[in-house]
């Protein structure tokens, strides 16, 4: 039996907020924790809007909306997650910060709680090594953006992760209406190992003048039936996030084929990070665009 009532989501950003929303709609009690009051406020506001939109579209009944909202709690401190059965970390993609957090979580949660990370590329084995005494309960639970829409949860088994933990996370992801698929703990796992070289190649093709960005994207959309072209998708994910993952692939696999395109480095250096800053490859400062 799954035996999960309360899920704590650490990090109230785009991914953490999405995970919390899906968990609440699926009937779990949720506590979202973030040190930033601003981030928590934006997350709560976003939940209200997104869930109301689901009612408008007839995907949620009014009573389900109210139940989901009542399941969602927001806090600025880890003290408020003590009763959680599952902890999903969705904080900044920096290995030392994640290691420090999992060290703390291992001390706080000495029972059977699952300690999951939504990391897109950092080694689960490395994160688990910091969770002294709880490494077997550390697992990757990699959601995709936008979380309420995307079906996949890539379940990552670190070297120390027990089969029982993987099994429970698979059951949990199913209970959240997702399709869990296991992958091993290698740089970029499956999704980003395959996606990032595609995005990187699109930047090289743009840099070499093969096509203008809008045409390049349209070719890939219409020719490969992608919902978004690779450059648009890079903006959507965040160019800084893409570059970070590309660095991990390049460094940890050691193959020059993963070398990040100078153009993506340049855009990130200029602060053009994509949707989140209003400009990346494309300009979003004008709503009509
Ligand atoms: N949050 C929640 N729901 C969202 C959303 C968001 N940010 N964006 C869109 N939606 C939902 C809404 O329900 C929306 O309907 P609504 O506007 O009536 O409310 C519905 O999706 C359709 O959205 P749109 O009509 O605005 O646009 P599209 O039909 O083009 O769909 C899309 C948008 C779902 C984002 C689609 O373009 C898509 O699937 N794009 C590819 C996304 C993708 O590949 N994600 C994976 C990225 S990789 C990743 O996350 C891994 C990481 O490690 C890097």
Boltz pocket constraint, residues with backbone or C-beta under 6 A from the ligand:
constraints:
  - pocket:
      binder: B
      contacts: [[A, 50], [A, 53], [A, 57], [A, 119], [A, 120], [A, 143], [A, 144], [A, 145], [A, 146], [A, 147], [A, 148], [A, 149], [A, 150], [A, 191], [A, 192], [A, 227], [A, 228], [A, 233], [A, 237], [A, 241]]
      max_distance: 6.0
